Amino acid sequence: MPSDDDQRPPGKPEYRVYRSRRGPFSRFRKPDLESLRKKSQSKQSGARGTDRGKREKPPYEVHRQGPVAAPRTARARAAEEAANRPPRWRRWLKWGAIAAFGWMLLSLLAFSVSAQIQSMKLDGDARDALQGTPWLLPTAQNILVIGTDSRSPDTLEPGAAQEERCYEQQATGEAPHDGCAGARADTLMVVRAGGGQFKKLSIPRDSYAEIPGNGSQKINAAYAFGGAALQERTVSDFLGIPIDHVVIMNFTGFEDFIDAIGGVEVDVPEALCADISGGEANGGWTIRLKKGDNTLNGEDALAYARTRKPSPCPGNGTSAFSQGYDDLDRAAAQQAIMSGIKNRLTSPLRLPYNFIKGPIIGWTAPKAFVSDIGFIAMPQLALSSVFAGQAEPDVLVPSGPGPAGSLEIPLEERQRAARSLEGD
């Protein structure tokens, strides 16, 4: 039988050499032959151990074991789980915080949706005449607040709209058309809000002003001629400032909003008695306010804002009637109501009430007006009014009577008011 040396082919065996790709740091690494030998030896020893394991059973080692613990009872396990569970008050606090956050989110959602619905009602021409942006929080902008003489046909007030479609025209800022008469503006106020500001400037409704296309007359007639669009342009020219947004007050919605926040508190300078639009007996309002602090519900607040000619009050004391009551007093009353609304919403003592009724207030508040301010800008306006400082209200002061029962507002007074309003 030939030996192994006879079967081995002569010469060296042939080898194929493959070039491996270098790693990114291979040029900095020195060859380590010793580690390769150790790896090869460990692999060979591992293979031998595997073969041996197939033939032989591994030895067993016996160790002394301590006493075996008795199995835990269900009561013991429950006690251990109860000990590891967080305290009950923490769980209640956690779920309470989640519920409070959800309630506030619901209030904000109701506010935003209601504001968007109301913004869709504004007349298109009035919207196109505006110059503002929806970003009210970082930059201050001018908002024209208009209260109108429009009244629903289902009331008994003199001057109420004859048809519902005519009332809708007046309430949404449309110019009169299709046989419907226009309504004059009952309240004119410019609010500068945003950028840490919340200032108010009242314009007497009888101010003598140039109305584009209609000559010079009382400024509130612009709304009757051309709706909100013409009123915006007239006020802008009158004060020399841009009008960025518009708010048209809705009497019914205003009352509901005041009632939703629990009324407003105002300081009345003199006792005031008045019959608005013929008084309560004729479908209007009758108001009786004492001197000093008064808490007004929605109906009384609206009547106070609309009072132009007070009546004598019972008794011998002084009253608004005896002291003389004019458009400046009326403008001051309207601003007092706006300040009362702000105080009602921001007072720390009212936080529990406002939190509980948050969704109702959020849904009702935008219904007090029709405006171009939708769901993006409306929460910013609310935040601006809450966090802005309490600026003193301003009212244009006339120099004397003008033509046809109007009030003459000098150019210097208008410029002063505009600078004060837009000054940082």
C-alpha atoms as one frame of an Amber mdcrd trajectory, in Angstrom:
protein
   0.000   0.000   0.000   1.534   3.335  -0.976   2.407   5.759   1.780   1.020
   9.196   2.215   4.157  10.728   0.778   3.669   8.773  -2.459   0.079  10.016
  -2.859   0.947  13.700  -2.301   1.363  15.520  -5.648   4.806  16.928  -6.305
   5.404  20.659  -5.922   3.636  23.284  -3.855  -0.164  23.411  -3.927  -1.777
  26.265  -5.813  -3.421  29.081  -3.843  -5.756  31.820  -4.966  -5.093  35.212
  -3.439  -7.970  37.720  -3.004  -7.424  41.357  -2.229  -9.733  42.577   0.552
 -11.107  46.098   0.673  -9.417  48.286   3.216 -11.430  49.813   5.988 -11.402
  53.575   6.522  -8.942  53.278   9.435  -6.915  50.290   8.208  -3.942  52.403
   7.165  -3.528  53.573  10.779  -3.791  50.076  12.267  -0.738  47.787  12.662
  -0.981  44.079  11.742  -1.763  41.959  14.805  -0.719  38.354  14.018  -0.820
  37.278  17.643  -4.539  38.042  17.990  -5.243  36.093  14.803  -3.440  33.031
  16.218  -5.476  33.231  19.434  -8.733  33.460  17.524  -7.768  30.439  15.401
  -6.833  28.388  18.458 -10.067  29.292  20.264 -12.113  28.191  17.257 -10.278
  24.857  17.054 -10.688  24.197  20.784 -14.364  25.069  20.539 -14.838  22.622
  17.697 -13.117  19.846  19.646 -15.256  20.558  22.671 -18.388  20.292  20.547
 -17.368  16.913  19.169 -16.524  15.663  22.645 -19.890  16.910  23.938 -21.693
  14.747  21.453 -19.890  11.677  22.750 -19.797  12.350  26.482 -22.320  13.718
  28.948 -21.163  16.840  30.735 -20.272  16.355  34.383 -22.695  17.584  36.999
 -21.799  19.625  40.066 -23.784  19.361  43.242 -24.196  22.495  45.339 -25.753
  22.835  48.756 -28.971  24.867  48.538 -30.525  26.923  51.330 -34.076  26.527
  52.549 -36.732  26.975  49.851 -38.958  30.012  50.347 -42.606  29.285  50.822
 -44.809  30.391  47.922 -46.478  33.835  48.413 -50.162  33.920  49.062 -52.577
  36.057  47.010 -52.967  38.393  49.974 -49.218  38.928  50.188 -48.978  39.649
  46.484 -51.866  42.128  46.714 -50.212  43.857  49.678 -46.938  44.162  47.771
 -48.699  45.580  44.709 -50.589  48.081  46.874 -47.319  49.199  48.469 -45.743
  49.820  45.061 -48.809  51.604  43.674 -48.674  55.459  43.717 -50.843  57.185
  46.353 -54.502  57.622  45.535 -54.347  61.431  45.746 -51.720  61.464  42.997
 -53.953  59.419  40.729 -56.876  61.744  41.414 -54.644  64.758  40.771 -53.480
  63.307  37.466 -56.978  62.563  36.186 -58.240  65.879  37.499 -55.560  67.725
  35.533 -56.441  65.775  32.388 -60.153  66.567  32.838 -59.439  70.276  33.435
 -57.281  70.459  30.331 -59.981  68.760  28.269 -62.636  71.172  29.601 -60.491
  74.195  28.685 -59.811  72.718  25.266 -63.558  72.271  24.748 -64.139  75.925
  25.744 -61.514  77.119  23.276 -62.941  74.930  20.536 -66.469  76.263  21.131
 -65.137  79.828  21.057 -63.202  79.298  17.807 -66.011  77.490  15.971 -68.592
  80.089  17.001 -66.276  82.920  15.913 -65.739  81.302  12.521 -69.488  80.910
  11.979 -70.068  84.580  12.821 -67.237  85.734  10.538 -68.911  84.031   7.573
 -71.954  86.310   7.995 -70.077  89.577   7.367 -70.814  91.372   4.099 -68.161
  90.770   1.423 -67.696  94.461   0.579 -67.081  95.252   4.231 -64.499  92.474
   4.413 -62.708  93.638   1.248 -62.368  97.199   2.601 -60.345  96.037   5.623
 -56.557  96.085   5.825 -55.747  93.792   8.756 -54.141  90.389   9.196 -55.218
  87.506  11.456 -52.066  87.902  13.605 -53.408  90.137  16.351 -51.259  88.908
  19.222 -47.829  90.139  18.014 -48.946  93.363  16.275 -51.478  95.993  17.355
 -54.332  96.643  14.895 -57.350  98.955  14.731 -60.803  97.405  15.185 -63.913
  99.453  14.386 -66.780  98.519  16.709 -70.221  99.409  15.322 -73.467  99.216
  17.232 -76.430  99.670  14.911 -80.020 100.828  15.211 -81.165  97.637  13.507
 -83.961  95.841  15.356 -85.713  92.603  14.574 -89.265  92.868  13.152 -90.650
  90.731  15.987 -90.025  93.554  18.495 -92.418  96.394  19.235 -89.710  99.072
  19.027 -90.257 102.029  16.723 -88.020 101.843  13.679 -87.735  98.048  13.689
 -87.095  96.387  10.337 -90.281  95.578   8.408 -88.996  92.211   7.149 -86.493
  89.664   8.390 -84.378  89.982   5.224 -84.023  93.722   5.837 -82.933  93.062
   9.406 -80.321  90.573   8.163 -78.949  93.211   5.773 -78.572  95.721   8.582
 -77.109  93.228  11.066 -74.442  91.849   8.703 -73.182  95.187   7.325 -74.726
  95.046   3.859 -75.588  98.237   1.990 -79.391  98.670   1.736 -80.921  97.081
  -1.373 -84.084  95.403  -2.672 -86.355  97.958  -1.062 -84.892  97.668   2.446
 -84.042 100.826   4.353 -80.641 101.243   5.950 -79.995 101.671   9.668 -77.715
 104.266  11.224 -74.827 103.368  13.487 -75.773 103.724  17.130 -72.234 103.288
  18.522 -68.823 103.982  16.985 -65.643 102.991  18.773 -62.120 102.193  17.603
 -60.259  99.601  19.677 -56.534  99.138  19.198 -55.680  95.613  20.304 -52.629
  93.371  20.072 -48.933  93.754  20.784 -49.624  94.254  24.497 -52.147  97.049
  23.859 -55.875  97.412  24.368 -56.962 101.031  23.901 -60.417 102.440  23.204
 -61.462 105.626  21.394 -65.146 106.576  21.236 -66.523 108.691  18.385 -69.736
 110.590  19.147 -72.356 109.338  16.711 -73.377 112.911  15.815 -69.852 113.983
  14.827 -69.862 116.076  11.645 -67.865 114.220   8.990 -67.384 113.884   5.236
 -69.096 110.725   3.983 -67.661 109.667   0.592 -70.301 110.176  -2.101 -72.842
 111.663   0.315 -71.402 114.997   1.428 -70.840 116.127   5.030 -73.307 115.179
   7.766 -73.508 113.096  10.937 -70.885 110.355  10.802 -73.280 107.556  11.763
 -75.317 108.078   8.571 -72.575 106.311   6.596 -73.877 102.945   7.787 -77.385
 103.733   6.515 -76.030 104.769   3.101 -73.479 102.053   2.388 -73.361  99.573
   5.242 -70.189  98.619   7.109 -67.886  99.191   4.118 -68.819 102.877   3.843
 -68.694 103.307   7.611 -65.171 101.860   7.706 -63.983 104.231   4.994 -65.644
 107.255   6.628 -64.051 106.615  10.039 -60.659 105.926   8.439 -60.742 109.273
   6.598 -62.115 111.078   9.647 -59.274 109.961  11.953 -56.543 109.465   9.356
 -55.833 105.874  10.434 -56.361 102.478   8.744 -59.230 100.241   9.836 -57.941
  96.673  10.062 -60.985  94.791  11.390 -64.665  95.451  12.029 -67.091  94.261
  14.709 -70.855  94.815  14.283 -72.645  94.377  17.582 -75.733  92.192  17.764
 -78.158  93.334  20.476 -79.622  89.901  21.193 -76.231  88.200  21.220 -74.832
  90.980  23.409 -77.501  90.409  26.054 -76.935  86.640  26.029 -73.179  87.093
  26.406 -73.512  89.463  29.374 -75.887  87.002  31.037 -73.484  84.107  30.342
 -70.654  85.794  32.269 -72.970  86.617  35.161 -73.543  90.301  34.352 -71.120
  93.231  34.537 -70.340  95.673  37.297 -70.158  99.384  36.390 -69.719 102.567
  38.373 -72.536 104.954  37.440 -71.536 108.618  38.036 -75.106 109.817  38.614
 -78.418 108.065  39.116 -79.860 107.313  35.699 -83.438 106.604  34.640 -84.490
 106.208  31.026 -87.039 104.679  28.674 -85.262 103.317  25.605 -87.245 103.053
  22.343 -90.531 103.880  24.025 -89.847 102.036  27.254 -90.743  98.533  28.342
 -94.464  99.112  27.727 -93.804  99.743  24.033 -91.333  96.936  23.369 -88.238
  98.898  24.414 -86.342  99.001  27.693 -86.809 100.828  30.974 -83.755 101.345
  33.135 -83.328 102.565  36.716 -79.743 102.772  38.022 -78.503 104.179  41.322
 -75.373 106.240  41.709 -72.257 104.109  42.326 -71.663 100.418  41.688 -74.381
  98.551  39.790 -74.369  94.940  38.610 -76.151  94.879  35.260 -77.621  91.899
  33.467 -77.629  91.733  29.686 -80.801  93.758  29.186 -79.780  96.536  31.597
 -76.243  96.715  30.189 -77.607  97.149  26.668 -80.070  99.802  27.821 -77.298
 101.680  29.657 -75.124 101.625  26.530 -77.960 102.932  24.360 -79.290 105.660
  26.657 -79.245 109.064  24.950 -81.979 111.036  26.715 -82.459 110.092  30.374
 -85.694 110.783  32.249 -86.105 112.339  35.712 -85.548 109.845  38.515 -87.945
 109.614  41.479 -86.923 111.610  44.524 -85.167 114.884  45.069 -81.549 113.839
  44.439 -79.474 114.735  41.423 -79.532 112.480  38.388 -78.089 112.245  34.905
 -81.165 114.107  33.669 -80.666 117.073  35.996 -76.908 117.227  35.425 -77.198
 117.136  31.652 -76.420 113.995  29.657 -74.832 114.072  26.213 -72.964 111.880
  23.715 -69.758 112.093  25.763 -71.526 110.581  28.784 -73.030 107.934  26.538
 -69.601 107.057  25.118 -68.203 106.839  28.644 -71.036 104.459  29.596 -70.257
 102.195  26.621 -66.580 102.071  27.551 -67.480 101.316  31.172 -69.452  98.291
  30.005 -66.525  97.049  27.911 -64.203  97.467  30.908 -66.751  95.609  33.034
 -66.726  92.699  30.589 -62.940  92.550  30.679 -62.869  92.672  34.493 -65.492
  89.924  34.677 -63.403  87.637  32.480 -60.018  88.347  34.090 -60.818  88.732
  37.793 -59.193  85.948  39.878 -62.371  85.736  41.974 -64.360  84.894  38.836
 -62.047  82.122  37.643 -64.071  79.223  39.147 -67.313  80.549  37.615 -65.690
  81.224  34.229 -64.045  77.792  34.241 -67.297  75.941  34.995 -69.239  77.865
  32.338 -66.293  77.974  29.924 -67.914  76.169  26.952 -71.134  78.221  27.307
 -69.189  81.503  27.450 -66.972  80.393  24.578 -69.962  79.567  22.373 -71.993
  82.658  23.331 -69.310  85.371  23.211 -68.797  85.503  19.405 -72.569  85.548
  18.867 -72.617  89.058  20.340 -71.298  90.410  17.040 -70.640  89.804  13.359
 -66.992  90.306  12.457 -64.236  89.405  10.020 -62.240  88.081  12.978 -62.438
  84.297  12.655 -61.187  81.294  14.585 -57.500  82.215  14.135 -57.622  85.850
  15.257 -60.446  85.699  17.814 -58.504  83.771  20.516 -55.616  86.206  19.991
 -57.971  89.142  20.516 -59.217  87.550  23.737 -55.667  87.019  24.994 -54.729
  90.589  24.061 -57.606  91.974  26.121 -56.675  89.758  29.092 -52.938  90.477
  29.251 -52.870  94.092  28.042 -52.647  96.945  30.496 -55.727  98.929  31.496
 -55.418 102.103  29.365 -57.604 105.111  30.084 -60.513 105.312  27.601 -60.527
 108.274  25.218 -63.428 110.208  23.721 -63.358 112.801  20.940 -64.268 116.165
  22.432 -66.312 118.489  20.199 -65.590 122.190  20.016 -69.286 123.029  19.713
 -72.414 122.302  17.710 -72.197 121.733  13.973 -74.739 121.943  11.140 -78.108
 120.186  11.441 -77.706 119.189  15.085 -74.268 117.593  14.608 -71.105 118.048
  16.713 -68.010 119.757  15.359 -64.791 117.811  16.034 -61.714 119.964  15.173
 -58.952 118.452  13.063 -56.458 118.991  15.881 -58.607 116.951  18.262 -58.903
 114.100  15.770 -55.139 114.079  15.179 -54.461 114.099  18.916 -56.781 111.138
  19.466 -55.239 109.213  16.542 -51.698 109.752  17.895 -52.756 108.665  21.362
 -54.491 105.585  19.991 -51.633 104.382  17.795 -48.786 105.502  20.048 -46.772
 102.627  21.544
